[in-house]
Every structure is written in structure tokens, then in C-alpha cells.
Amino acid sequence: MKRLAVLLALCGSAALAVAEDRVAITVRVGQTIETEVGYAMGHQCDDETIVRAEMRNKDADTNVFVVTGLAAGTTLCRAGTVTVENRPTVLFEITVVPATKSPAKPRR
């Protein structure tokens, strides 16, 4: 019984560790941001109605994951989906918030 308890505790810890590996990004609707992802290749997002994502080359050794907010919400995206040995992979939790309105200009 003790072994089962230890096993369950370890499994729960592993699930928490996986959740902690997410990189949180907040972007506004219409805003575009870039995040360096080393030489990761490929990407996949759970909900492409919330973000538009793409990979771009920054230089010979670095790619960037580019995200543009489309609609308010939260989605998961992974940069680095190409299954080549030793390629990095990064899991992003992306939250898109409404765009801020510019303050109204005073009338004369």
C-alpha cells in the first residue's frame, strides 16, 4: 500500500512538473511579438482562431516564434514540432487580451 501511495505521489509531481514547463505569454489583439526558440523547427497551436503563429529565422543559429493576437482567449502552442534528434521544443501558454483603446483626443 505504501508503494502505491509513493507511486501516486510521484505521478502527481510529474504532472505538476510538466505544467510548470509552460512559458506564459500575454499579447493584445492585433499585437505581434517574437520569442527566441533556438534552432526549434515547426509549430502547432491548439486554437488558431485566437492566435496566428509562425516560425522565422533570426540568424544562422536562432529561430523566433512569432505570435499575433487575433481574438481574446487562451491557447497552447508548441514551437519545435520537427522530430529530429536534439531539436529543442518549447510549450507556450498564450493569453490574448482585448486591445486597449487609444484615449480620445480632446475637441477644440
Secondary structure as GFF3:
##gff-version 3
##sequence-region A 1 108
A	DSSP	alpha_helix	2	20	.	.	.	ID=ss1
A	DSSP	beta_strand	23	28	.	.	.	ID=ss2
A	DSSP	beta_strand	32	36	.	.	.	ID=ss3
A	DSSP	beta_strand	43	45	.	.	.	ID=ss4
A	DSSP	beta_strand	51	59	.	.	.	ID=ss5
A	DSSP	beta_strand	62	69	.	.	.	ID=ss6
A	DSSP	beta_strand	73	79	.	.	.	ID=ss7
A	DSSP	beta_strand	90	97	.	.	.	ID=ss8
###
